[in-house]
Structures are given as structure tokens and as C-alpha cells.
Amino acid sequence: MSLLYKPDWDKVKPRYMAWWAREEMEGPLLIVYAPLEKPVVDVPAPKPDPTPEEQWLDIDYRITSTEWQLAHTYHGGDGFPWFDTNLGPGSLAIHLGSPPTFDHNTVWYGKVFDDITTAQIPPYNPEEKYWKINTEMARQAMSHFKGKALVSFPDLIENLDILASLRGTLELLTDLIDHPEHVHRLQRDILARYFDYYDAFAKIIRDRDGGTVFSAFNIWGIGRTAKLQCDMSCMISPELFNEFVLPYLEQQCERLDNTIYHLDGVNAIKHLDALCSIKKLNAIQWTPGAGQPHAGDPCWYPLYQKALRAGKGILAMGVPPESVQPLVEALGTRGVLISTWASSPEEADELVKQSRRWRKLS
């Protein structure tokens, strides 16, 4: 299947599946985006200065702005075009009753539960206001971008992060000690709701290969593809992580085909060993956090090497172009996915060409 904004997509798809399987291939999986001086096609510019609600919820605006962006972007190497259906980081909370506040940069989720001992996770509701907007957005995008680009999952999120949105982070930290049985009860229900919403959305956006996309991390795979996380893990000990997070991540991975964990912040590194122990977890993506060296800095090489030794793939995002080769020479190419940028399509193609010759330094 050729795409307007990625004519060689058929050649790229097998490389993603090789990366998930940690098989050898020519060079690392390398995503290089670059601006285009002349757009692929002439498309209208999106409406200027949308309100936050229009930016997130207006389907016509979302489609028009994405079309304009895709037409002006070169998707080099293993990069591919996608329409993002995201309603903020952790939108499952909205569908479970959290009142959202939209701003131009993110979405905030209001507290729902005052007492965890009486809290209940509501059943799947296909008529929930924002879910109807999100699924209609996906349907229209599938029609509009057919033959042009793929359509992604929203960033539903799961686990303690969703419970923290519904309960409040400080309150939930106390509940882990005072009411562990209710935390587990709600965790089980959140996991069930996650798959209710995931499965319903997957039926809409699955492509002709049976593939699905999680857009923010530029990942595609045949079957059930997902990003997993628990950003709240920065605030808890390994013992609490192993009790309240790990079992639910393991269950989630068992029901998915292609999984990548978003490890966010230096205070989360203490959980890397536990994550590496999850047999069905395919890969780990590392986000250093504000004030830290970028994801391709040599100080993070040991983290990536530990994950690779455990049989996991790695994703290093936002690596400056000059840091890509040293990273590959330190880690090798098997299981390695790197995203970077270039100032032109020619520079992007040259970087990809060079990367096919790099090997791990002995």
C-alpha cells in the first residue's frame, strides 16, 4: 500500500516488524523528518488562532491542520505520516467521568472520587460525549486520509496514571498505604475499561494489513499496538511499583501484540529492572525529562544497553542528527529505533543512507 505522503511505505512496514522482533536489518530503524520547501500537494492552511476547544475537538480543524502539516513534511527513512486522534495525555479519564479542561498545550483532568472506598469505575459508554467526538474524528480521518496517511490511537493511558486523574495524585499516594485493596479493585476495573475503549477504537482505525498506530511515538505494527506507561511511578518505591503497577502491565502486555513502555524521568529509572522482567513487553522508550541531557546523550547508553540485554527494543526520540551515529555505534542496530530531524529532504536521505552502513563498535 503506497501512501501519498509516504510512497515507499510498503518497504518500511517489514522493517517495523523486524524491529518489534529484534531481528537484524540494514541499519537501525531511523525516522528523519524534514521540512519541504514545496508541499507535496497544495492544501488550504488551517484556521489561524483556534480556541483550545477548537484545537482539540473541531474535527474539520484537526483534519485541515494535519493535512497542511503532512503536505509540508518529508517523512524520511522509516518515518511515516499519521493523523493524530489524541484528546490529551490520558483521555481514558475523560470517558470515565473526569471533567476535562482544554488549553493549547495539553488537557487537564478534573478529580472525580472523594472516597476511594466507595469509588466505582463506570462501564463502557459508547454514548459518552467526548468518546463520540473521538470516534467520529477517527471515522472521518479514515475516509479523508485513505491512501494518504494512517490514523492513530488516542493516548488513552492506563494503570495508576488514570486512577490518579480520577482520585487526585496526593490522595492516591495515601491510598496506596491506607486502602491498598481498593486501589487494586479499581486497577482491575480500569484495565477492563482500557480494553473496552481500545478494542472499539481499533475496529475503526485498523489498516488493510491489520496494523495499528500509536502516533506520538511514531510506532506501527501488525496487530494490537500500544504505548504503556505509569508516570506516577516516579513517586513510588520499587516495592510499591511491583505491587500496584507491574501485575497490571503484565496483564496488558499479554493482551497486546506490540508494546512499548514510556519510561519518563530520572526518578523512574529505578523501575527499569522490573520492566525488563515483563516477558511480553517488546520495547522501552526513554524520556530524560526537563533539565536533563537529550535522549541520545552518552550518559544514557547504559540504560539502553540494559534494556537491549534484557531482550527489549529501545526507542530514542529527539536525538540530534550529530548524535545518531555515536548512539548506533554504541548500541548496534538490532532492536534500535531512533527519531531525529534534518533541515532538508536531501540531508534526511543522506543520513539514512549513511546509517545503513553503521555497525556497533567492538
Sine and cosine of phi, psi and omega as CSV:
sin_phi,cos_phi,sin_psi,cos_psi,sin_omega,cos_omega
0.00,0.00,0.91,-0.41,0.07,-1.00
-1.00,0.08,0.58,-0.82,0.05,-1.00
-0.90,-0.44,0.60,-0.80,0.01,-1.00
-0.80,0.61,-0.69,0.73,-0.06,-1.00
-1.00,-0.07,0.09,1.00,0.07,-1.00
-0.42,-0.91,0.98,0.21,-0.09,-1.00
-0.86,0.50,-0.47,0.89,-0.04,-1.00
-0.99,-0.16,0.45,0.89,-0.05,-1.00
-0.84,0.54,-0.58,0.81,0.00,-1.00
-0.88,0.48,-0.50,0.87,0.02,-1.00
-0.98,0.18,-0.39,0.92,-0.06,-1.00
-0.99,0.10,-0.58,0.81,-0.08,-1.00
-0.80,0.59,-0.72,0.70,0.02,-1.00
-0.89,0.46,-0.46,0.89,0.02,-1.00
-0.93,0.36,-0.60,0.80,0.07,-1.00
-0.90,0.44,-0.67,0.74,-0.01,-1.00
-0.92,0.38,-0.56,0.83,0.08,-1.00
-0.92,0.40,-0.60,0.80,0.03,-1.00
-0.91,0.41,-0.71,0.71,0.03,-1.00
-0.85,0.53,-0.61,0.79,-0.05,-1.00
-1.00,0.07,-0.04,1.00,-0.05,-1.00
0.84,0.55,0.68,0.73,0.07,-1.00
-1.00,-0.04,0.40,-0.92,0.06,-1.00
-0.93,0.36,0.64,-0.77,0.12,-0.99
-0.49,-0.87,0.11,-0.99,-0.05,-1.00
-0.97,0.26,0.94,-0.35,-0.03,-1.00
0.96,0.28,0.07,-1.00,0.11,-0.99
-0.98,0.21,0.21,-0.98,0.21,-0.98
-0.96,0.29,0.89,-0.45,-0.17,-0.99
-0.77,-0.64,0.87,-0.50,0.03,-1.00
-0.98,-0.22,0.82,-0.57,0.00,-1.00
-0.73,-0.68,0.94,-0.34,0.06,-1.00
-0.99,-0.12,0.58,-0.82,0.01,-1.00
-0.55,-0.84,0.49,-0.87,0.05,-1.00
-0.97,0.24,0.49,-0.87,0.07,-1.00
-0.96,-0.28,0.75,-0.66,0.07,-1.00
-0.93,0.36,-0.63,0.77,0.05,-1.00
-0.91,-0.42,0.82,-0.57,-0.05,-1.00
-0.90,0.44,0.43,-0.90,0.05,-1.00
-0.85,0.53,-0.70,0.71,0.09,-1.00
-0.65,-0.76,0.41,-0.91,0.06,-1.00
-0.99,0.16,0.86,-0.52,0.01,-1.00
-0.75,-0.67,0.44,-0.90,0.00,-1.00
-0.94,0.34,0.54,-0.84,0.06,-1.00
-0.96,0.29,0.51,-0.86,0.03,-1.00
-0.94,0.35,0.30,-0.95,0.06,-1.00
-0.84,0.54,0.76,-0.66,0.02,-1.00
-0.97,0.25,0.49,-0.87,0.11,-0.99
0.79,0.61,0.84,0.55,0.08,-1.00
-0.94,0.35,0.43,-0.90,0.14,-0.99
-0.94,0.33,0.30,-0.95,0.06,-1.00
-0.83,0.56,-0.64,0.76,-0.02,-1.00
-0.92,0.40,-0.64,0.76,0.06,-1.00
-0.91,0.42,-0.65,0.76,-0.03,-1.00
-0.87,0.50,-0.60,0.80,-0.05,-1.00
-1.00,-0.08,-0.58,0.82,-0.25,-0.97
-0.92,-0.39,-0.28,0.96,-0.02,-1.00
-0.99,0.16,0.95,-0.32,-0.11,-0.99
-0.90,0.44,-0.68,0.73,0.02,-1.00
-0.88,0.48,-0.67,0.74,0.03,-1.00
-0.90,0.44,-0.70,0.71,-0.02,-1.00
-0.86,0.50,-0.70,0.71,-0.03,-1.00
-0.93,0.38,-0.71,0.71,-0.02,-1.00
-0.89,0.45,-0.69,0.72,-0.03,-1.00
-0.93,0.38,-0.60,0.80,0.04,-1.00
-0.93,0.38,-0.69,0.73,0.02,-1.00
-0.85,0.53,-0.69,0.72,-0.01,-1.00
-0.90,0.44,-0.69,0.72,0.00,-1.00
-0.90,0.44,-0.71,0.70,-0.02,-1.00
-0.90,0.44,-0.63,0.78,-0.02,-1.00
-0.91,0.41,-0.39,0.92,-0.04,-1.00
-0.96,-0.27,0.24,0.97,-0.05,-1.00
-0.83,-0.55,0.70,-0.72,0.12,-0.99
-1.00,-0.10,0.84,-0.54,-0.03,-1.00
-0.99,-0.13,1.00,0.06,-0.11,-0.99
-0.99,0.10,0.38,-0.93,0.03,-1.00
0.87,0.49,-0.83,-0.55,-0.04,-1.00
-0.99,-0.12,0.19,0.98,0.08,-1.00
-0.94,0.35,0.48,-0.88,0.02,-1.00
-0.57,-0.82,0.37,-0.93,-0.04,-1.00
-1.00,0.04,0.60,-0.80,0.01,-1.00
-0.50,-0.87,0.46,-0.89,0.14,-0.99
-0.99,-0.16,0.79,-0.61,-0.07,-1.00
-1.00,-0.06,0.86,-0.51,0.01,-1.00
-1.00,-0.08,0.17,0.99,-0.15,-0.99
-0.86,0.50,0.66,-0.75,0.16,-0.99
-0.91,-0.41,0.56,0.83,0.00,-1.00
0.95,-0.31,0.31,-0.95,-0.02,-1.00
-0.98,0.18,0.99,-0.17,-0.02,-1.00
0.95,-0.32,0.62,0.79,-0.11,-0.99
-0.94,0.34,-0.21,0.98,0.10,-0.99
-0.84,0.54,-0.55,0.84,0.00,-1.00
-0.87,0.50,-0.61,0.79,0.02,-1.00
-0.87,0.49,-0.71,0.70,-0.07,-1.00
-0.95,0.33,-0.27,0.96,0.04,-1.00
-0.99,-0.16,0.18,0.98,0.15,-0.99
0.90,-0.43,-0.11,0.99,-0.02,-1.00
-0.96,0.29,0.80,-0.60,0.04,-1.00
-0.97,0.26,0.85,-0.53,-0.07,-1.00
-1.00,0.09,0.50,-0.87,0.18,-0.98
-0.84,-0.54,0.88,-0.47,-0.07,-1.00
-1.00,-0.08,0.72,-0.69,0.24,-0.97
-0.74,-0.68,0.02,-1.00,-0.14,-0.99
-0.93,0.36,-0.35,0.94,-0.09,-1.00
-0.97,-0.23,-0.45,0.89,-0.07,-1.00
-0.31,-0.95,-0.11,-0.99,0.09,-1.00
-0.80,-0.60,0.71,-0.70,0.02,-1.00
-0.97,-0.26,0.55,-0.83,-0.10,-1.00
-0.89,-0.46,0.81,-0.59,-0.05,-1.00
-0.98,0.18,0.45,-0.89,-0.02,-1.00
-0.93,0.36,0.56,-0.83,-0.01,-1.00
-0.88,-0.48,-0.69,0.73,-0.14,-0.99
-0.98,-0.18,0.80,-0.60,0.13,-0.99
-1.00,-0.09,-0.39,0.92,-0.05,-1.00
-0.69,-0.72,0.92,-0.39,-0.07,-1.00
-0.93,0.36,-0.39,0.92,-0.05,-1.00
-0.95,0.31,-0.36,0.93,0.02,-1.00
-0.93,-0.38,-0.03,1.00,-0.06,-1.00
-0.91,0.41,0.58,-0.81,0.03,-1.00
-0.72,-0.69,0.68,-0.74,0.11,-0.99
-0.99,0.10,0.84,-0.55,-0.05,-1.00
-0.94,0.35,0.35,-0.94,0.03,-1.00
-0.95,0.32,0.22,-0.98,0.08,-1.00
-0.85,0.52,0.75,-0.67,-0.05,-1.00
-0.77,-0.63,0.99,-0.12,-0.02,-1.00
-0.91,0.41,-0.22,0.98,-0.02,-1.00
-0.99,-0.13,0.03,1.00,0.02,-1.00
-0.86,0.52,0.69,-0.73,-0.17,-0.99
-0.78,0.63,-0.80,0.60,-0.11,-0.99
-0.97,0.23,-0.45,0.89,0.08,-1.00
-0.93,0.38,-0.63,0.77,0.04,-1.00
-0.90,0.44,-0.63,0.78,0.06,-1.00
-0.90,0.43,-0.71,0.71,-0.08,-1.00
-0.92,0.40,-0.68,0.73,-0.01,-1.00
-0.95,0.30,-0.58,0.82,0.07,-1.00
-0.92,0.40,-0.60,0.80,0.08,-1.00
-0.86,0.52,-0.70,0.71,0.00,-1.00
-0.90,0.43,-0.67,0.74,0.00,-1.00
-0.89,0.45,-0.72,0.69,0.00,-1.00
-0.91,0.41,-0.61,0.80,0.02,-1.00
-0.92,0.40,-0.64,0.77,0.03,-1.00
-0.86,0.50,-0.61,0.79,0.03,-1.00
-0.96,0.29,-0.74,0.68,-0.09,-1.00
-0.92,0.39,-0.66,0.75,-0.10,-0.99
-0.99,-0.11,0.20,0.98,0.05,-1.00
-0.84,0.54,0.81,-0.59,-0.03,-1.00
0.98,0.20,0.00,1.00,-0.01,-1.00
-0.91,-0.42,-0.74,0.68,-0.11,-0.99
-0.38,-0.93,0.19,-0.98,0.05,-1.00
-1.00,-0.05,0.20,-0.98,0.02,-1.00
-0.85,-0.53,0.69,-0.72,-0.18,-0.98
-0.97,-0.23,0.20,-0.98,0.21,-0.98
-0.95,0.31,0.49,-0.87,0.25,-0.97
-0.96,0.28,0.28,-0.96,-0.02,-1.00
-1.00,0.08,0.97,0.25,-0.09,-1.00
-0.87,0.49,-0.74,0.67,-0.11,-0.99
0.91,0.42,0.19,-0.98,-0.18,-0.98
-0.44,-0.90,-0.22,-0.98,0.25,-0.97
0.87,0.50,-0.47,-0.88,-0.06,-1.00
-0.89,0.46,-0.45,0.90,-0.02,-1.00
-0.89,0.46,-0.64,0.77,0.04,-1.00
-0.95,0.33,-0.66,0.75,0.02,-1.00
-0.90,0.44,-0.57,0.82,0.05,-1.00
-0.91,0.42,-0.60,0.80,0.06,-1.00
-0.91,0.42,-0.66,0.75,-0.05,-1.00
-0.97,0.25,-0.54,0.84,-0.12,-0.99
-0.97,-0.25,-0.49,0.87,-0.16,-0.99
0.97,-0.23,0.73,-0.68,-0.11,-0.99
-0.90,0.44,-0.75,0.66,-0.02,-1.00
-0.89,0.45,-0.66,0.75,0.01,-1.00
-0.90,0.44,-0.64,0.77,-0.02,-1.00
-0.93,0.37,-0.60,0.80,0.05,-1.00
-0.86,0.51,-0.63,0.78,0.07,-1.00
-0.94,0.35,-0.63,0.78,-0.01,-1.00
-0.89,0.46,-0.52,0.85,0.02,-1.00
-0.84,0.54,-0.51,0.86,0.00,-1.00
-1.00,-0.08,-0.69,0.72,-0.12,-0.99
-0.99,0.10,-0.53,0.85,-0.08,-1.00
-0.68,-0.74,0.84,0.55,-0.07,-1.00
-0.87,0.49,-0.55,0.83,-0.04,-1.00
-0.91,0.41,-0.55,0.83,0.02,-1.00
-0.98,0.21,-0.53,0.85,0.12,-0.99
-0.88,0.48,-0.73,0.69,0.02,-1.00
-0.89,0.46,-0.66,0.75,0.01,-1.00
-0.85,0.53,-0.73,0.68,-0.02,-1.00
-0.95,0.30,-0.54,0.84,0.07,-1.00
-0.88,0.48,-0.68,0.74,0.01,-1.00
-0.88,0.47,-0.67,0.75,-0.02,-1.00
-0.94,0.33,-0.60,0.80,0.04,-1.00
-0.89,0.46,-0.65,0.76,0.03,-1.00
-0.88,0.47,-0.67,0.75,0.03,-1.00
-0.90,0.44,-0.69,0.72,0.02,-1.00
-0.91,0.41,-0.61,0.80,0.03,-1.00
-0.80,0.60,-0.75,0.67,-0.04,-1.00
-0.96,0.27,-0.47,0.88,0.13,-0.99
-0.85,0.52,-0.74,0.67,-0.04,-1.00
-0.97,0.24,-0.64,0.77,0.02,-1.00
-0.86,0.51,-0.77,0.64,-0.08,-1.00
-0.90,0.44,-0.64,0.77,0.01,-1.00
-0.90,0.43,-0.64,0.77,0.00,-1.00
-0.95,0.32,-0.62,0.78,-0.01,-1.00
-0.86,0.51,-0.57,0.82,0.01,-1.00
-0.89,0.45,-0.45,0.89,-0.02,-1.00
-0.99,0.12,-0.68,0.74,-0.21,-0.98
-0.98,-0.20,-0.10,1.00,-0.02,-1.00
-0.85,0.52,0.72,-0.69,-0.04,-1.00
-1.00,0.05,-0.06,-1.00,-0.11,-0.99
-0.92,0.38,-0.35,0.94,0.06,-1.00
-1.00,0.07,-0.04,1.00,-0.14,-0.99
0.99,0.17,0.33,0.94,-0.05,-1.00
-1.00,-0.06,0.39,-0.92,0.06,-1.00
-0.69,-0.72,0.38,-0.92,-0.12,-0.99
-0.82,-0.57,0.68,-0.73,0.33,-0.95
-0.93,-0.37,0.93,-0.37,-0.29,-0.96
-0.96,0.28,-0.67,0.75,-0.14,-0.99
-0.85,0.53,-0.45,0.89,0.01,-1.00
-0.96,-0.28,0.16,0.99,0.06,-1.00
0.84,0.55,0.68,0.73,-0.04,-1.00
-0.89,-0.45,0.63,-0.77,0.04,-1.00
-0.68,-0.73,0.55,-0.84,0.10,-1.00
-0.31,-0.95,0.46,-0.89,0.07,-1.00
-0.96,0.28,0.79,-0.62,-0.05,-1.00
0.97,-0.22,-0.45,-0.89,-0.11,-0.99
-1.00,-0.03,0.96,-0.26,-0.08,-1.00
-0.96,-0.28,0.68,-0.73,-0.03,-1.00
-0.38,-0.92,0.47,-0.88,0.20,-0.98
-0.99,-0.16,0.71,-0.71,0.04,-1.00
-0.91,-0.42,0.39,-0.92,0.02,-1.00
-0.27,-0.96,0.23,-0.97,0.26,-0.97
-0.41,-0.91,1.00,0.09,-0.01,-1.00
-0.90,0.43,-0.42,0.91,0.05,-1.00
-0.91,0.43,-0.26,0.97,-0.02,-1.00
-0.88,0.48,-0.36,0.93,0.06,-1.00
-0.88,0.48,-0.37,0.93,-0.12,-0.99
-0.98,-0.19,-0.03,1.00,-0.08,-1.00
-0.81,-0.59,0.33,-0.94,-0.04,-1.00
-0.98,0.21,0.28,-0.96,0.11,-0.99
-0.84,0.55,-0.57,0.82,0.00,-1.00
-0.90,0.44,-0.70,0.71,0.02,-1.00
-0.94,0.35,-0.59,0.81,0.06,-1.00
-0.87,0.49,-0.71,0.71,-0.03,-1.00
-0.91,0.41,-0.47,0.88,0.01,-1.00
-1.00,0.08,-0.72,0.69,-0.20,-0.98
-0.98,-0.21,-0.25,0.97,-0.07,-1.00
-0.90,-0.45,-0.79,0.62,-0.14,-0.99
-0.82,0.57,-0.73,0.68,-0.04,-1.00
-0.87,0.49,-0.56,0.83,-0.04,-1.00
-0.98,0.20,-0.55,0.84,0.13,-0.99
-0.90,0.44,-0.66,0.75,0.02,-1.00
-0.88,0.48,-0.69,0.73,0.02,-1.00
-0.91,0.42,-0.63,0.78,0.02,-1.00
-0.89,0.46,-0.72,0.69,-0.01,-1.00
-0.89,0.46,-0.57,0.82,0.00,-1.00
-0.89,0.47,-0.45,0.89,-0.08,-1.00
-0.98,-0.19,0.07,1.00,0.00,-1.00
-0.86,-0.51,0.33,-0.94,-0.02,-1.00
-0.99,-0.16,-0.62,0.79,-0.07,-1.00
-0.75,-0.67,0.92,-0.40,-0.13,-0.99
-0.78,-0.63,0.68,-0.74,0.07,-1.00
-0.72,-0.69,0.74,-0.68,-0.02,-1.00
-0.99,-0.14,0.75,-0.67,0.02,-1.00
-1.00,0.01,0.99,-0.16,0.01,-1.00
-1.00,-0.02,0.92,-0.40,-0.22,-0.98
-0.85,-0.52,0.94,-0.34,0.14,-0.99
0.99,-0.14,0.54,-0.84,-0.08,-1.00
-0.89,0.46,-0.45,0.89,0.01,-1.00
-0.97,0.25,-0.10,1.00,0.06,-1.00
-0.99,-0.11,-0.17,0.99,-0.06,-1.00
-0.87,0.49,-0.48,0.88,-0.02,-1.00
-0.87,0.49,-0.25,0.97,0.00,-1.00
-0.99,-0.14,0.08,1.00,-0.07,-1.00
-0.88,0.48,-0.66,0.75,0.00,-1.00
-0.87,0.49,-0.67,0.74,0.01,-1.00
-0.90,0.44,-0.67,0.74,0.02,-1.00
-0.90,0.44,-0.65,0.76,0.01,-1.00
-0.91,0.42,-0.33,0.95,0.00,-1.00
-0.99,0.16,-0.19,0.98,-0.01,-1.00
-0.97,0.23,0.94,-0.34,-0.13,-0.99
-0.86,0.51,-0.68,0.73,-0.11,-0.99
-1.00,0.01,0.05,1.00,0.09,-1.00
-0.98,0.18,0.83,-0.55,-0.10,-0.99
-1.00,0.09,-0.59,0.81,-0.18,-0.98
-0.42,-0.91,0.28,-0.96,0.02,-1.00
-0.76,-0.65,0.74,-0.68,0.08,-1.00
-0.94,-0.33,0.74,-0.67,-0.08,-1.00
-0.94,-0.33,0.82,-0.58,0.12,-0.99
-0.90,-0.44,0.94,-0.35,-0.07,-1.00
-0.90,0.44,-0.57,0.82,-0.02,-1.00
0.99,-0.16,0.20,-0.98,-0.06,-1.00
-0.87,0.49,0.67,-0.74,0.06,-1.00
0.99,0.14,-0.01,1.00,-0.03,-1.00
-0.97,-0.22,0.35,-0.94,0.11,-0.99
-0.86,0.51,0.44,-0.90,-0.02,-1.00
-0.88,0.47,0.24,-0.97,-0.13,-0.99
-0.91,0.42,-0.28,0.96,0.03,-1.00
-0.99,-0.14,0.09,1.00,-0.02,-1.00
-0.92,0.40,0.59,-0.80,-0.01,-1.00
-0.84,0.54,-0.38,0.92,-0.01,-1.00
-0.90,0.43,-0.33,0.95,0.00,-1.00
-0.99,-0.12,-0.05,1.00,-0.01,-1.00
-0.81,0.58,-0.70,0.72,-0.01,-1.00
-0.87,0.50,-0.57,0.82,0.03,-1.00
-0.89,0.45,-0.75,0.66,0.02,-1.00
-0.89,0.45,-0.65,0.76,-0.02,-1.00
-0.90,0.43,-0.61,0.79,0.05,-1.00
-0.89,0.45,-0.70,0.72,0.01,-1.00
-0.90,0.44,-0.68,0.74,0.01,-1.00
-0.90,0.43,-0.64,0.76,0.03,-1.00
-0.90,0.44,-0.48,0.88,0.02,-1.00
-0.99,0.14,0.03,1.00,0.03,-1.00
1.00,0.03,0.26,0.97,0.02,-1.00
-0.98,-0.18,0.55,-0.84,0.20,-0.98
-0.97,0.24,0.24,-0.97,0.05,-1.00
-0.75,-0.66,0.50,-0.87,0.10,-0.99
-0.82,-0.57,0.87,-0.50,0.10,-1.00
-0.94,-0.33,0.91,-0.41,-0.09,-1.00
-0.97,-0.23,0.53,-0.85,0.07,-1.00
0.92,0.39,0.56,0.83,0.00,-1.00
-0.99,0.13,0.82,-0.57,0.03,-1.00
-0.85,0.53,0.56,-0.83,-0.07,-1.00
-0.81,0.59,-0.61,0.79,-0.03,-1.00
-0.95,0.31,-0.22,0.98,0.00,-1.00
-0.99,-0.14,-0.08,1.00,-0.08,-1.00
-0.93,0.37,-0.77,0.64,-0.05,-1.00
-0.88,0.47,-0.73,0.69,0.04,-1.00
-0.86,0.51,-0.58,0.81,0.02,-1.00
-0.91,0.42,-0.70,0.71,0.01,-1.00
-0.91,0.42,-0.65,0.76,-0.01,-1.00
-0.93,0.37,-0.39,0.92,0.07,-1.00
-1.00,0.10,-0.53,0.85,-0.13,-0.99
-0.95,-0.31,-0.40,0.92,-0.14,-0.99
1.00,0.01,-0.21,-0.98,-0.07,-1.00
-0.92,-0.39,-0.41,0.91,-0.07,-1.00
-0.94,0.35,0.86,-0.52,0.03,-1.00
0.98,0.21,0.19,0.98,-0.08,-1.00
-0.96,-0.28,0.83,-0.56,0.07,-1.00
-0.84,-0.55,0.79,-0.61,-0.04,-1.00
-0.76,-0.65,0.69,-0.72,0.14,-0.99
-0.91,-0.42,0.66,-0.75,-0.04,-1.00
-0.50,-0.87,-0.28,-0.96,-0.03,-1.00
-0.55,-0.83,0.20,-0.98,0.07,-1.00
-0.56,-0.83,0.27,-0.96,-0.05,-1.00
-1.00,0.04,-0.20,0.98,0.00,-1.00
-0.39,-0.92,0.33,-0.94,0.08,-1.00
-0.85,0.52,-0.58,0.82,0.00,-1.00
-0.90,0.43,-0.68,0.73,0.04,-1.00
-0.91,0.41,-0.62,0.79,0.04,-1.00
-0.88,0.48,-0.74,0.68,-0.02,-1.00
-0.90,0.45,-0.61,0.80,0.00,-1.00
-0.92,0.38,-0.64,0.77,0.03,-1.00
-0.90,0.44,-0.67,0.74,0.03,-1.00
-0.90,0.44,-0.68,0.73,0.02,-1.00
-0.86,0.50,-0.70,0.71,0.02,-1.00
-0.90,0.43,-0.63,0.78,-0.09,-1.00
-0.90,0.44,-0.44,0.90,-0.01,-1.00
-0.94,0.34,-0.19,0.98,-0.01,-1.00
-0.97,-0.25,-0.13,0.99,-0.08,-1.00
-0.98,0.18,0.56,-0.83,0.06,-1.00
-0.67,-0.74,0.31,-0.95,0.05,-1.00
-0.90,0.43,0.71,-0.71,0.06,-1.00
-0.96,0.29,0.70,-0.72,0.00,-1.00
-0.99,0.11,0.00,0.00,0.00,0.00
